[in-house]
Amino acid sequence: MNRAPHRPRSMRTAILAVALWWLSAGAAGAQTHEFTGRVESVTASQLVVGNRMGDELTFQRSSRTRVRGEKREWKALEPADQVTVHWSFDDNPRQARRVVVLPR
């Protein structure tokens, strides 16, 4: 009976550690984040949201952008709407993946 060559335990541990590192690095690259605030301005292609801390972020609309919550369409968004925008650090410029319109 032919058996696979025996690998020392330290070699298996090293291979497992590299595999886990590689998988976690890939997952970290696709991390999504949320930004909650008030719509400052909106156009057909971008959304500017400001929060209570004075931070202001601009998000680009893409073909993958979805609007959920109190409104269901990008064209229904208007200044003063409270929103949570989901986006990824991988996007440059920053793309709105999902916009959730919160109740007023």
N, C-alpha and C positions, 0 to 999 in steps of 0.2 A: 504494500500500500504506500503510495507516494503522499507525503505530507508536505505542507508548505513549510519553508524554513522557519525555525523558531526565532522570533525577535525578542531581544531582551525587553524586560518591562520598561526600562527607561526610554527605549526607542518608541514603544507604543504610546507612552505618556507624551513624548515630544510630538509625535504625529497628531495625537488628539489635541494637544495644546495649540498647535499651528492651525488645525482645522477649525477649532473654536474661535481663535483670533480672526481668521479669515471670514468666518460667518458673521461675527459681531461687527467687524469693520464694514462689511457690506450693508448690514442693517443700520448702522449709525449713519452711513452716507445717505440713506433714504429717510432720515428722521423728519417727521412733520411737526410743525409748531402751530400754536394758536396765538392770535392777537385780537383782543376784544376792545372795542371802543365805539366812538360815534363817527358816522360817515361825515367827512368834511366836504368832499366833492366826489362826483362820479361822472365819468364820460362813457362813451360806448366801449372804450378800450382800457380804462383804468379806474381804480378806486383808491381814494386817500382816506385813511382812518386815523383818528387821533384818540389817545386815551387820557385818563385823568391825570397821569403823571407828566403830561406834556409831550409824550412821544408821538410821532406821526410817521406812519409807514405808507408807502405807495405800493399797490399791487396791480399787476397787469392781468387783464382778462385773457384767458386762453380757450381753446375749443373744449378743454376738459373741465372748465370752471362750472360748478353747479351751485345754484342758489336754493337754499332750504329755509324752513322756519315760517315766519309770518308772511314772507313774500317768496315767490317761486321763480321769478325771472329777473335777470340783470337789469332790464329796462325799468323795472318797478322800484329799484333802489333809489333813494333820494337823501340829500343831506339831512342830518339829525337822526337817521335810523341807527339803532344800536345793533352792532353786528359782531360776530366772531368769525375771523378769517383763518382758514387752515392753509398753511403753506409749507414749503420745504426749503431747507437751506441750500439744496442742490440747484435751485432755480436762480438764474441770473439773467435778466432781472427777475425780481420776486414775482411769482405767479400765484394768483388766488386759486387754490384747488377747490375749496368749498367755502361758500359764504353762508353763514347761518344768521338770519335776521331774527333778533330777539324781540320779545314783546316790549312795548313801551311802558 
